[in-house]
Amino acid sequence: MTITQEILAEIKAYDRIIVHRHQRPDPDALGSQAGLVEIIKASFPEKQVFKAGGPIDDLGYMTEMDEIADDSYQGALVIVTDTANAPRISDDRYHLGDKLIKIDHHPNDEPYGDLSWVNTQASSCSEMIADFYTEFKDELILTDEGARLLYGGIVGDTGRFMYPATTPHTFEVVAMLTRFNFDAPRLNRYLNDTTLNVAKLSGYVLQQMELDEDGAGMVLLPYSILEEYGVTDAETAALIPLPGQVDSVIAWGIFVEQPEGYYRVRLRSKGPAINQLAKEHNGGGHPLASGANARDLAEVAEMYKEIQEIVKNSK
């Protein structure tokens, strides 16, 4: 029995299913989570199926979370999508269920769960959920809303099909999803829209970006600057691609100071892998797109020096 067959068997076996995703969700986290919930609800209407997790910030156009009582976890199947390690799972009640399943496309450096389906070749977890539907389409139902969610997750995690993880299969999946009845251009606009405050901060980011002769870049965003521009930490996600739009930039980090004083770090690269660097600084992710943390400005400087070394060595 394949892992996907095992997962389908577990879904069939449980009357109550609760699906989680990672903290500070992006479109793929929400798309894969809510897309899977849509499929299960439509395919098995007699089951109770819930979406669990904390705040989704400005991604309310994707979906909304459910209110779930603690006792709902008793005897329930819990599935976690798009989450590489257990500490990142949003809502720590995930361990209260009867069985835990992990579905993810990040490197499986920190395994968890009773069953684990990890495909690092997939562009996104939403692509994996779409493949799950396609594999068992004789038994499963995908609704228009489910297709919208999975499409949004794929578009979000591929950077609108710009990232190397985008494959011919990704386009085949997207072609299948767009045959359903939902407004793809409207969703694309939502994914692309930004607030005026973030647009103004974008100018600051490009002006303040440090860039060495090899193409290693870094941007420091003090908390005082976020307050000055009226931008939340969640909204800074829209700033991540900006340095990469400069042709001479090869790899970069955006260091966002948190109210507690540490720095949330977003790492991106056009070629050399940066996920090992992320792992060494309390983080992880994909070879070309990772996240980490820096406890203070000294660690920020250390990480930028490491980015510079990675870029220089890649040449």
C-alpha positions as CSV (number, residue, x, y, z in Angstrom):
1,M,0.0,0.0,0.0
2,T,1.4,3.4,-1.0
3,I,1.5,6.3,1.5
4,T,-1.3,8.1,-0.3
5,Q,-3.4,4.9,-0.1
6,E,-2.7,4.7,3.6
7,I,-3.7,8.4,4.1
8,L,-7.0,7.9,2.2
9,A,-7.7,4.8,4.3
10,E,-7.2,6.8,7.5
11,I,-9.4,9.6,6.2
12,K,-12.1,7.0,5.5
13,A,-11.7,5.4,8.9
14,Y,-12.3,8.5,11.1
15,D,-15.5,10.4,11.6
16,R,-13.8,13.6,12.8
17,I,-10.8,15.1,11.0
18,I,-8.9,18.3,12.0
19,V,-6.5,19.8,9.6
20,H,-3.7,22.1,10.8
21,R,-1.0,24.2,9.0
22,H,2.0,26.3,10.0
23,Q,2.1,29.5,12.0
24,R,2.1,32.8,10.1
25,P,0.5,31.1,7.1
26,D,1.2,31.9,3.5
27,P,-1.2,31.1,0.6
28,D,0.2,27.6,0.2
29,A,-0.4,26.8,3.9
30,L,-4.0,28.0,3.7
31,G,-4.6,26.6,0.2
32,S,-3.4,23.1,1.1
33,Q,-5.1,23.0,4.4
34,A,-8.5,24.4,3.3
35,G,-8.3,22.7,-0.1
36,L,-7.9,19.3,1.6
37,V,-10.8,20.1,4.0
38,E,-13.0,21.0,1.0
39,I,-12.2,17.7,-0.7
40,I,-12.9,15.6,2.4
41,K,-16.1,17.5,3.2
42,A,-17.4,17.1,-0.4
43,S,-16.4,13.4,-0.6
44,F,-17.5,12.3,2.8
45,P,-20.4,14.7,3.9
46,E,-21.1,12.6,7.0
47,K,-17.7,13.4,8.5
48,Q,-16.9,16.4,10.8
49,V,-14.0,18.2,9.2
50,F,-12.3,21.3,10.7
51,K,-9.6,23.8,9.9
52,A,-7.4,24.7,12.9
53,G,-4.9,27.4,13.4
54,G,-4.1,30.9,14.7
55,P,-4.4,34.3,13.0
56,I,-4.2,34.5,9.2
57,D,-3.5,38.2,9.1
58,D,-4.4,39.7,5.7
59,L,-5.1,36.4,3.9
60,G,-8.8,36.3,4.8
61,Y,-9.6,36.2,1.1
62,M,-8.2,32.7,1.1
63,T,-10.3,31.1,3.9
64,E,-11.2,31.4,7.6
65,M,-10.4,29.1,10.5
66,D,-13.0,27.1,12.6
67,E,-13.6,27.3,16.3
68,I,-12.7,23.9,17.7
69,A,-13.4,22.7,21.3
70,D,-10.6,20.8,23.0
71,D,-12.8,17.7,23.3
72,S,-13.2,17.6,19.5
73,Y,-9.7,16.1,19.4
74,Q,-10.6,13.0,21.3
75,G,-10.7,10.1,18.8
76,A,-9.9,12.5,15.9
77,L,-7.6,12.2,13.0
78,V,-5.2,15.2,12.7
79,I,-3.5,16.1,9.5
80,V,-0.9,18.8,9.2
81,T,-0.1,20.4,5.8
82,D,2.9,22.5,4.6
83,T,4.7,22.4,7.9
84,A,8.3,21.1,8.1
85,N,8.6,20.6,11.8
86,A,6.3,20.2,14.8
87,P,7.2,23.5,16.6
88,R,5.9,25.5,13.6
89,I,2.4,23.9,13.7
90,S,-0.2,26.5,14.4
91,D,-2.4,25.5,17.4
92,D,-0.4,23.1,19.6
93,R,-3.5,20.9,20.3
94,Y,-2.5,18.9,17.2
95,H,-1.0,16.3,19.5
96,L,-4.3,15.7,21.2
97,G,-5.8,13.6,18.3
98,D,-5.8,9.9,17.9
99,K,-3.5,9.8,14.9
100,L,-1.2,12.4,13.2
101,I,-0.4,12.7,9.5
102,K,2.2,15.0,8.0
103,I,1.8,16.2,4.4
104,D,4.6,18.5,3.2
105,H,7.0,19.5,0.4
106,H,9.8,20.8,2.6
107,P,13.0,18.8,3.3
108,N,12.1,16.2,5.9
109,D,14.8,17.2,8.4
110,E,12.6,16.9,11.4
111,P,10.1,14.1,10.9
112,Y,6.9,13.9,13.0
113,G,3.6,12.1,12.8
114,D,2.4,8.5,12.6
115,L,2.3,8.8,8.8
116,S,4.4,11.1,6.7
117,W,4.0,12.0,3.0
118,V,6.8,14.3,1.9
119,N,7.5,15.2,-1.7
120,T,10.3,17.7,-2.0
121,Q,9.9,17.7,-5.8
122,A,6.5,19.3,-5.6
123,S,6.2,23.0,-6.2
124,S,3.9,23.4,-3.2
125,C,1.8,21.4,-0.7
126,S,-1.2,22.6,-2.6
127,E,0.1,20.7,-5.7
128,M,0.4,17.6,-3.6
129,I,-3.2,17.9,-2.4
130,A,-4.3,18.3,-6.0
131,D,-2.3,15.2,-6.9
132,F,-4.0,13.4,-4.1
133,Y,-7.4,14.3,-5.5
134,T,-6.3,13.2,-9.1
135,E,-5.0,9.9,-7.9
136,F,-8.3,9.0,-6.2
137,K,-10.7,11.0,-8.3
138,D,-13.0,8.0,-8.6
139,E,-13.5,8.3,-4.9
140,L,-12.9,12.0,-4.1
141,I,-14.8,15.2,-5.1
142,L,-13.1,18.5,-5.7
143,T,-15.4,21.5,-5.5
144,D,-14.9,24.8,-7.3
145,E,-13.9,26.4,-3.9
146,G,-11.4,23.6,-3.4
147,A,-9.9,24.2,-6.8
148,R,-9.7,28.0,-6.0
149,L,-7.8,27.3,-2.8
150,L,-5.3,24.9,-4.4
151,Y,-4.8,27.2,-7.3
152,G,-4.0,30.1,-4.9
153,G,-1.6,28.0,-2.9
154,I,0.3,27.0,-6.0
155,V,0.5,30.5,-7.4
156,G,1.7,31.8,-4.1
157,D,4.4,29.2,-3.5
158,T,5.8,29.3,-7.0
159,G,6.1,33.1,-7.0
160,R,3.6,33.2,-9.9
161,F,5.6,30.4,-11.5
162,M,9.0,32.1,-11.3
163,Y,10.7,29.8,-8.9
164,P,12.7,26.7,-10.0
165,A,10.4,24.3,-8.2
166,T,7.8,25.0,-10.9
167,T,7.7,22.0,-13.3
168,P,5.8,20.9,-16.3
169,H,3.6,18.9,-13.9
170,T,2.9,22.1,-12.0
171,F,1.4,23.6,-15.1
172,E,-0.6,20.4,-15.8
173,V,-2.1,20.7,-12.3
174,V,-2.9,24.4,-12.7
175,A,-4.6,23.6,-16.1
176,M,-6.7,21.0,-14.4
177,L,-7.7,23.4,-11.5
178,T,-8.6,26.3,-13.8
179,R,-11.2,24.1,-15.5
180,F,-13.3,24.6,-12.4
181,N,-15.6,27.5,-11.9
182,F,-13.8,30.2,-10.0
183,D,-12.4,33.7,-10.8
184,A,-8.7,33.1,-11.2
185,P,-7.8,36.7,-12.3
186,R,-9.5,38.0,-9.2
187,L,-7.6,35.7,-7.0
188,N,-4.4,36.7,-8.8
189,R,-5.1,40.3,-8.0
190,Y,-5.6,39.5,-4.3
191,L,-2.3,37.7,-4.3
192,N,-0.6,40.7,-6.0
193,D,-2.3,43.6,-4.1
194,T,-0.4,45.5,-1.5
195,T,-1.3,48.4,0.8
196,L,-0.1,51.9,0.3
197,N,2.0,51.7,3.5
198,V,3.8,48.6,2.2
199,A,4.3,50.3,-1.2
200,K,6.0,53.2,0.5
201,L,8.1,50.9,2.7
202,S,9.2,49.2,-0.6
203,G,11.0,52.4,-1.5
204,Y,12.8,52.3,1.8
205,V,13.8,48.7,1.3
206,L,15.4,49.4,-2.1
207,Q,17.2,52.6,-0.8
208,Q,18.6,50.9,2.3
209,M,19.6,47.6,0.7
210,E,23.2,46.7,1.2
211,L,24.8,44.9,-1.8
212,D,28.4,43.7,-2.1
213,E,30.3,43.3,-5.4
214,D,29.4,39.6,-5.6
215,G,25.7,40.1,-5.4
216,A,25.0,39.3,-1.7
217,G,22.3,41.6,-0.4
218,M,20.7,42.4,2.9
219,V,17.9,44.7,4.2
220,L,17.5,45.6,7.9
221,L,14.1,46.6,9.0
222,P,14.1,48.0,12.6
223,Y,10.8,47.8,14.5
224,S,10.8,51.6,14.6
225,I,10.6,51.7,10.8
226,L,7.7,49.3,10.8
227,E,5.9,51.6,13.2
228,E,6.8,54.7,11.2
229,Y,5.3,53.2,8.0
230,G,2.4,51.5,9.8
231,V,3.3,48.1,8.5
232,T,2.9,44.8,10.4
233,D,5.5,42.0,10.4
234,A,3.0,39.8,8.4
235,E,2.8,42.5,5.7
236,T,6.6,42.5,5.3
237,A,6.2,39.2,3.4
238,A,5.3,41.3,0.4
239,L,8.8,42.9,0.5
240,I,10.7,39.6,0.2
241,P,11.0,39.5,-3.7
242,L,12.1,43.1,-4.0
243,P,15.9,42.7,-3.8
244,G,15.7,39.9,-6.3
245,Q,14.3,42.2,-8.9
246,V,17.7,43.9,-9.0
247,D,19.7,42.0,-11.7
248,S,23.0,42.0,-9.8
249,V,21.5,40.4,-6.7
250,I,22.2,36.7,-6.3
251,A,21.1,35.9,-2.7
252,W,19.7,38.1,0.0
253,G,18.3,38.3,3.5
254,I,15.6,40.5,5.0
255,F,16.0,41.0,8.7
256,V,12.8,42.2,10.4
257,E,13.1,43.2,14.0
258,Q,10.3,41.9,16.3
259,P,8.8,43.7,19.3
260,E,10.7,41.3,21.6
261,G,14.0,42.4,20.1
262,Y,15.0,39.4,18.0
263,Y,15.0,39.4,14.1
264,R,12.8,37.3,11.8
265,V,14.9,36.5,8.8
266,R,13.7,35.8,5.3
267,L,16.4,34.3,3.0
268,R,16.2,34.0,-0.8
269,S,18.5,33.0,-3.6
270,K,18.6,32.8,-7.4
271,G,21.1,30.0,-7.4
272,P,23.3,29.0,-4.4
273,A,21.5,27.0,-1.7
274,I,20.8,29.0,1.5
275,N,18.7,26.5,3.5
276,Q,21.7,25.1,5.4
277,L,22.5,28.6,6.6
278,A,18.9,28.8,7.8
279,K,19.2,25.5,9.7
280,E,22.2,26.9,11.5
281,H,20.2,29.9,12.7
282,N,17.1,28.2,14.2
283,G,15.3,27.9,10.8
284,G,15.0,25.9,7.6
285,G,13.2,25.6,4.4
286,H,13.9,25.1,0.7
287,P,17.3,25.5,-0.9
288,L,16.4,28.8,-2.5
289,A,13.7,30.0,0.0
290,S,14.2,29.7,3.7
291,G,13.5,31.4,7.0
292,A,15.5,31.8,10.2
293,N,15.9,33.9,13.3
294,A,18.7,36.1,14.6
295,R,18.8,36.9,18.3
296,D,20.5,40.3,17.9
297,L,22.4,42.6,15.5
298,A,25.5,40.6,16.1
299,E,23.9,37.5,14.7
300,V,22.4,39.6,11.9
301,A,25.9,40.7,10.9
302,E,27.1,37.1,11.1
303,M,24.3,35.8,8.9
304,Y,25.0,38.5,6.2
305,K,28.7,37.6,6.3
306,E,27.6,33.9,5.7
307,I,25.4,35.0,2.8
308,Q,28.3,36.8,1.3
309,E,30.5,33.7,1.6
310,I,27.9,31.5,0.0
311,V,27.5,33.8,-3.0
312,K,31.3,34.3,-3.4
313,N,32.0,30.6,-3.2
314,S,29.2,29.9,-5.8
315,K,31.1,31.9,-8.3
